[in-house]
Amino acid sequence: MKPVKPFTVAIVGGGAGIAFSPNSIEAMRLIDPKIREVFLKLATKNEEKEEEATWINFRSGERESQLIAKVRTTDRDKTGLSSVHRARFLEELAAMVPEEVAQFNKRLTYLESSGGGKLKLRFEDGTTASADAVVGCDGVRSQVRRFVLGEESASQGLAFSGKYAYRGLVPMERAKISLGEYLAGNSQMYLGYGGHLLTYPIDKGATMNVVGFKDMDSTWDHETWVLKGRVVDMRRDFVGFGETVERVVKLIESVDIWALFDHKPASTYVKGRVALLGDAAHASTPHQGAGAGQALEDALVLSCLLDDERIRSACDTSKAFAAYDAIRRPRSQKVVSTSRQCGMVYAFKGPGGDDVTKIEEDLTERFEWIWGVDMNEQVRDACSLLG
Ligand SMILES: Cc1cc2nc3c(=O)[nH]c(=O)nc-3n(C[C@H](O)[C@H](O)[C@H](O)COP(=O)(O)OP(=O)(O)OC[C@H]3O[C@@H](n4cnc5c(N)ncnc54)[C@H](O)[C@@H]3O)c2cc1C
């Protein structure tokens, strides 16, 4: 057994269906093979054997659902679009964390340096804690980000991506009666002018998950980012997207609306012994299904750095954090920008407009650099910066 390190790191944070790509699943395996096992146990895949490795079948909504591109994952496990219920997966992950190292249901309200290199954390319930280092994984509206970026966080933080998404669920039996077994049971994205609609199976095939993305020209003026939506508005928004999309939308009985924001590139993810991880560092739009995967990659690289034998004391943690920032910032920020571009391509606003040949070329290449990364190399590169 490895010796326990003589310093404490406080990890702040922990946040319906979510799909994980090959790089995400590989990061899970490298962090702890049990995480991948739990994921694979819970995951729902495309129903048909020959669609197992399909990430998404991209179709033109209005052109009778004509197939534009079949994007497949190229990993050994043929994971395709494997999705889990977020809360269920988190429950299983939480059960794997030893009780003595985690406290749940704490909400950070303030973080400050408290002298002697220690950091003081204040929580909403009036309690406080101190740590030698802090990792903020507290999501897109992170408190820890404020500490790390200060003014920059306030002045160049979040940007509305110009899209909102309707999220709804349809019992698979009903979906299959209306759409047929194949379209309902396997992941499809219907592209159109100014919007796109995604469907895929969840709950081990009992439910069809629907996400309808719509462009808007104005800014997002609502106080909250998640609103109760109206089915009648969704139907109106997707008129002209073709018969299949209209059938999908008719099946929806209730929807939520999510405004989609992302982060402008931060100049750093670290400040001394405080680091940002996941959406707190680089929140992205969901168009490449890559946001949570980047959080997993962050976690892998950071944990390997902290585990390195050259990180011996609390003072060394800032060295590990600096190496983490150098390796993770460029890649994760590139994901944020390509994800936004991808949303444009889906809405026929990319460089190829509505030219289906150009869209096919674009989508066939757009995912591989994210999925095909060598995670061990990222870890090696980061550790080599420790000197
Ligand atoms: C509509 C939509 C669909 C998406 N689909 C996918 C997908 O299919 N695949 C994918 O890879 N990504 C997807 N993403 C992106 C993905 O959800 C995020 O990248 C991922 O959840 C980031 O994980 P995180 O742990 O960094 O942040 P979160 O999941 O936001 O978790 C942050 C956690 O911190 C907690 N927290 C917040 N503030 C505090 C505080 N002050 N103190 C303590 N705790 C706090 C929150 O309660 C939450 O539990 C999607 C995003 C959206 C909006």
Ligand as a Chemical Component Dictionary entry (heavy atoms), coordinates in Angstrom:
data_LIG
# 
_chem_comp.id                   LIG 
_chem_comp.type                 NON-POLYMER 
_chem_comp.pdbx_formal_charge   0 
_chem_comp.three_letter_code    LIG 
# 
loop_
_chem_comp_atom.comp_id 
_chem_comp_atom.atom_id 
_chem_comp_atom.alt_atom_id 
_chem_comp_atom.type_symbol 
_chem_comp_atom.charge 
_chem_comp_atom.model_Cartn_x 
_chem_comp_atom.model_Cartn_y 
_chem_comp_atom.model_Cartn_z 
_chem_comp_atom.pdbx_ordinal 
LIG C1  C1  C 0 -28.106 19.872 -21.639 1  
LIG C2  C2  C 0 -26.709 19.310 -21.351 2  
LIG C3  C3  C 0 -26.367 18.028 -21.816 3  
LIG C4  C4  C 0 -25.075 17.524 -21.592 4  
LIG N1  N1  N 0 -24.752 16.283 -22.056 5  
LIG C5  C5  C 0 -23.489 15.810 -21.900 6  
LIG C6  C6  C 0 -23.121 14.509 -22.372 7  
LIG O1  O1  O 0 -23.948 13.769 -22.926 8  
LIG N2  N2  N 0 -21.825 14.105 -22.190 9  
LIG C7  C7  C 0 -20.894 14.879 -21.562 10 
LIG O2  O2  O 0 -19.724 14.455 -21.434 11 
LIG N3  N3  N 0 -21.226 16.099 -21.090 12 
LIG C8  C8  C 0 -22.478 16.582 -21.233 13 
LIG N4  N4  N 0 -22.808 17.810 -20.733 14 
LIG C9  C9  C 0 -21.787 18.550 -19.974 15 
LIG C10 C10 C 0 -21.702 17.953 -18.581 16 
LIG O3  O3  O 0 -22.970 18.006 -17.937 17 
LIG C11 C11 C 0 -20.687 18.712 -17.714 18 
LIG O4  O4  O 0 -19.512 18.929 -18.433 19 
LIG C12 C12 C 0 -20.376 17.922 -16.456 20 
LIG O5  O5  O 0 -21.547 17.696 -15.683 21 
LIG C13 C13 C 0 -19.342 18.686 -15.628 22 
LIG O6  O6  O 0 -19.150 18.013 -14.411 23 
LIG P1  P1  P 0 -18.695 18.853 -13.146 24 
LIG O7  O7  O 0 -18.609 17.849 -12.038 25 
LIG O8  O8  O 0 -17.516 19.664 -13.470 26 
LIG O9  O9  O 0 -19.859 19.877 -12.862 27 
LIG P2  P2  P 0 -21.378 19.575 -12.441 28 
LIG O10 O10 O 0 -21.876 18.314 -13.047 29 
LIG O11 O11 O 0 -22.134 20.843 -12.707 30 
LIG O12 O12 O 0 -21.280 19.323 -10.881 31 
LIG C14 C14 C 0 -20.975 20.388 -10.001 32 
LIG C15 C15 C 0 -21.409 19.981 -8.618  33 
LIG O13 O13 O 0 -20.952 20.957 -7.697  34 
LIG C16 C16 C 0 -22.020 21.284 -6.832  35 
LIG N5  N5  N 0 -21.813 22.675 -6.389  36 
LIG C17 C17 C 0 -22.089 23.823 -7.056  37 
LIG N6  N6  N 0 -21.759 24.887 -6.310  38 
LIG C18 C18 C 0 -21.260 24.390 -5.150  39 
LIG C19 C19 C 0 -20.752 24.996 -3.974  40 
LIG N7  N7  N 0 -20.712 26.321 -3.838  41 
LIG N8  N8  N 0 -20.319 24.198 -2.974  42 
LIG C20 C20 C 0 -20.352 22.833 -3.081  43 
LIG N9  N9  N 0 -20.832 22.210 -4.175  44 
LIG C21 C21 C 0 -21.286 22.979 -5.193  45 
LIG C22 C22 C 0 -23.293 21.111 -7.658  46 
LIG O14 O14 O 0 -24.412 20.921 -6.818  47 
LIG C23 C23 C 0 -22.934 19.866 -8.454  48 
LIG O15 O15 O 0 -23.206 18.717 -7.711  49 
LIG C24 C24 C 0 -24.100 18.315 -20.907 50 
LIG C25 C25 C 0 -24.448 19.595 -20.441 51 
LIG C26 C26 C 0 -25.736 20.082 -20.651 52 
LIG C27 C27 C 0 -26.081 21.469 -20.145 53 
# 
loop_
_chem_comp_bond.comp_id 
_chem_comp_bond.atom_id_1 
_chem_comp_bond.atom_id_2 
_chem_comp_bond.value_order 
_chem_comp_bond.pdbx_ordinal 
LIG C1  C2  SING 1  
LIG C2  C3  SING 2  
LIG C2  C26 DOUB 3  
LIG C3  C4  DOUB 4  
LIG C4  N1  SING 5  
LIG C4  C24 SING 6  
LIG N1  C5  DOUB 7  
LIG C5  C6  SING 8  
LIG C5  C8  SING 9  
LIG C6  O1  DOUB 10 
LIG C6  N2  SING 11 
LIG N2  C7  SING 12 
LIG C7  O2  DOUB 13 
LIG C7  N3  SING 14 
LIG N3  C8  DOUB 15 
LIG C8  N4  SING 16 
LIG N4  C9  SING 17 
LIG N4  C24 SING 18 
LIG C9  C10 SING 19 
LIG C10 O3  SING 20 
LIG C10 C11 SING 21 
LIG C11 O4  SING 22 
LIG C11 C12 SING 23 
LIG C12 O5  SING 24 
LIG C12 C13 SING 25 
LIG C13 O6  SING 26 
LIG O6  P1  SING 27 
LIG P1  O7  DOUB 28 
LIG P1  O8  SING 29 
LIG P1  O9  SING 30 
LIG O9  P2  SING 31 
LIG P2  O10 DOUB 32 
LIG P2  O11 SING 33 
LIG P2  O12 SING 34 
LIG O12 C14 SING 35 
LIG C14 C15 SING 36 
LIG C15 O13 SING 37 
LIG C15 C23 SING 38 
LIG O13 C16 SING 39 
LIG C16 N5  SING 40 
LIG C16 C22 SING 41 
LIG N5  C17 SING 42 
LIG N5  C21 SING 43 
LIG C17 N6  DOUB 44 
LIG N6  C18 SING 45 
LIG C18 C19 SING 46 
LIG C18 C21 DOUB 47 
LIG C19 N7  SING 48 
LIG C19 N8  DOUB 49 
LIG N8  C20 SING 50 
LIG C20 N9  DOUB 51 
LIG N9  C21 SING 52 
LIG C22 O14 SING 53 
LIG C22 C23 SING 54 
LIG C23 O15 SING 55 
LIG C24 C25 DOUB 56 
LIG C25 C26 SING 57 
LIG C26 C27 SING 58 
# 
